[in-house]
């Protein structure tokens, strides 16, 4: 959204605004949700710009933590400018966003601040879980709620707040949608190729990220399957290993199980905003990305 991007540049000094051009543009899904929930609010673009800046800051830090050389198919800021610059730019984005957040009132500021704390806890949890193969689905679901869904939840809740709508209902919509969105991202890591993803396929397991399909395969698999899956943890999965893993995930029903879970969350989320055509269509677009 041009209005959101323009505000983000206005927030920053010229030298800091230049870094926005080095970060590949994303889907701006949080902004789209905010504008769909609060289409008449004159605060919608300001809130969107703040949320997008916070999201970018988290990605900059995330790339350093994960040693990620690419972001959306192009070199990450971490790769092109180094870890120190990526961290400091992320810090400036955070501080700038919080400064602007004050103008939206205590309730909105409190919701967003809490979500950023959750996001950081989720990143810490993700890092800790990557030290060993995690087969606990509850831990996985808690982590993706904190790391991904919490900011989407906050976006929807604050949009409802500035629009004078039921904040709790839209927060629940955002939470369910956010979890479903991440589960689909985890599925895409398995089902799509590098050209589509903008990063290597089967990248999650190589980075020590045990996602829902992998947990389902481990839970449903026999001893031989589990042993081979554990042997792949933290390694680059290519060649025969990649062929085996994709076939095992499909045969075991792990992919279908994960897709069914995401679909159920989507149905539950949509039931909360029945009748809101634009928001319903956006929810479908965010989750129904498996071809």
N, C-alpha and C positions, 0 to 999 in steps of 0.2 A: 504494500500500500504506500503510495507516494506521500500521503499526509504523515504517516507514521515515520517513514524514513527521513523526511524533512525535519520533523521534530527531534529525532535522535541526533541529527547533525547540529541542530540549534542548541541542543543541550551541551555540546562539547566544544572545546577550543578547536581551532582549525587543525592543529597538528594531531590531536586525538581523533577528530572526525575523519581524518585520512585513513585511519586504521579500519574504519567501517568498510572501505573499499577493498581491503585485503581479506575480509571475511566473507566467504560466499553466501549469497542470499538464501535463506531457507523458505519454508512454506508460510511463515508468519501465521501459523494456525491459531496461536493464542490471540493475536489481534483480530483475526477473522471471527473467532468465537465472541470476543468482547463486542465487536461491532454488530454482530447478529443478535446478541442479547440486549444491547443498549443502543439501538440504531438512532434514537432521537436525542441521546445525551450529548451535549457539547463537550463533555469530558472524555468521550470514548477514545479519541485519538491520543490524548495525553496519557491516559491509562495504558493504552496499547503500546506506546513508545517506551514507557517505563518498564512494562513487562518484557518487551522484546530486548531491551538493553540488559535487563537482569538475566534473561535467557542466554544472550550472547556471552555475558561475563562467565556464566557457568560452563559454557562450551569451551571457552578459552582455558579455563582451569582444568576442565575435564581432559582436554587434549594433552596437557602437560602431564597430568597424572597417568594417563594411559599410554604416553609416549606415541601419540597418534600423529603420523606424518601427513595425513591427508584429512580433509574435512569436505564432504560433499563433492568428492572427485578432484579437488585441487589441493595444493599444499596448504597445510594449516598454518596459522600465524606462528605457532610453536616451531614448525619446521622452517619457515622462511625467516623469522626474526629472532628465534631463540626462546628458551623457557623463561628467562628473566623478563623479557619484553611482554610475552604472552600473559604472565602472571600480573605484571604491573598494569597493563592495559585492562585486564579483567577487573582488577581492584578499582581502577578509575571508573569503569563502567558501573560497577556496583555502587560506589560512593555517589556518583552523579545521579543515578536512578533514585537512590534513597533521598537525595536532596530534593528532587522534583516531586517525590511521593508525598512529602509533607503537605503540599497544596491540595491534596485530594481528601484530606480529613483523617481523623484518628482511626476510624473503623477500617477504611481501605488500607491505610498504612500498616495497621496491626495485622490484617489478614495476609498482606504481601510479605511483611517481614517474617511472619511465622512460616510461610511457605519456603522462603529462602533458607531459613534454618533447617527445615525438613529436607530440602534439596541437598544441603551440605552433609547432613546426616546420612542421606541415601548414598552419596558419593563415598563417604567413609565406609559404609556398610558394603558397598559394591567392591571396594578395594580389599576389604577384609575377606569377603567371600571368595575372592579370586585366588586366595592362597591355597585352597584345596577344593576338590570337587564337592559342590553343595548339592545334595539330593533332597533337601528339605524345601518343599514347595511353599510352605508358609513364609519362610525367610525370603525366598525369591519374590513373592507377592508383596511383602512388606517393603523390600528394597525398591521395586519398581514404582510402588506408590510414592515413596519418599523422593526418589530421584527424578521421576518423570511426571507422575500424575498430580503431585501436590501443587506444582505451579499452574497446571491446567485447571485444577480445582479452584485455586485462588483467582485465576483469571475470570472464571465463570462467576464466582461468588462476588468479586468486586464489581464486575459488570452489572450484576443484579442490584448491587448496592447503589450504584450511581443512577440506575434506571428505576429505582423504587420497586423492585420486584422481590420475590421470595428468595432471600439469599441462601437459605439452607437447601432448598430444592435445586437451585442451579449449582451449588457446590457439589451436591451428590451427583448430579449429571456430569460435571467436570471430572470428578474422581473416577467414575465408572468409564467414561470415555478415555481418560488418560491411561488407565491400566490397559484397556483394550488396544489403544494405539500402540503401546509399548510391546504388547504380546505380538501384534502384527509385525512390528519392526523385527522382533526376534525370529519370526517365521520367514520374513524376507531375507534375512541373513543366510538362511538355508536354501530357499527356493529360487533366489534370483542370482544373476551372474555379476561379475565385478563391474562391467560397464553400466549396468542398471543401478547398482548400489552406490557407486562412487568410492568403493573400498573393496578389498578382497572378500570373496564369498567365504562362508564358514569362518568368519573372522572372530566371532564371539568365543568359540571354544579355544581358539589359539591364544586369546587374551585372558583366558581363565574365567570367562563369563559363562556360567551355566544357566541357560535360559529354560523356559518352560518345556519346549520340545525335548531338550536333552534330559531334563528331569523325568519327563514322562517315559522316555526310552529307557533310562536307567531303572525306573520303577517297574516297568512292564517287561523288561528284558530278562533273559536267562543269565546264568553265571558267565557264559562265554561272551555274550553281548556286553555285559557290564565290564568285564575285564578289558575288552578291546576299547570300549568307550573311555575308561579310566586312563588307558595308555595314550590316548589322543589328547587328553587334557593339557592345555598349555603349549601345544605344539601346532605348527602350521599344517593344516589338513589339506593335502593335495593328492592327486593320482588315485591309486587304488583305495587309499583310506577315505578320500572324499566320496568316491563311488559307493563304498560300503556304507559310510555313515548316512548318506542321503537315502539309500535303499532301505537301511535298517529303520530310519525314522519314518519312512512311508509305510513299510510293512507292519511295524509295531502299532500303528495308529496314533503315534505321538503327534504328528502334524495335524491330523484330524481332530484330536483331542484339544490341542491348543487353539485351533481355529474355532471349534465349537465354543470354547470358553470365551474367546473374544466376541463371538457373535452374540452369546448370551448377555454379556455386559453391554453390548451395543443396544440390544432390545430393551434392557432394563433402563439404560440411559435415555433412550428415545421416549419411553413411556412417561418420563418425568417432564418432557416438554412437548407433549402431544399437541398438534395443531400449529406449531411454529415451523412453517414450511422451510424457511431458509436455514434455520438451525438444524432441522432434521436432515436436510440434504447435505449440510456440512459434516454432520456426524457420520453419515454414510460414506462420504468421500474420504474421511480420515481413517476409517477402519476397513472399508472394503477395497483394499489395495492389492489383494492376491489375485494374480491372473493365471 
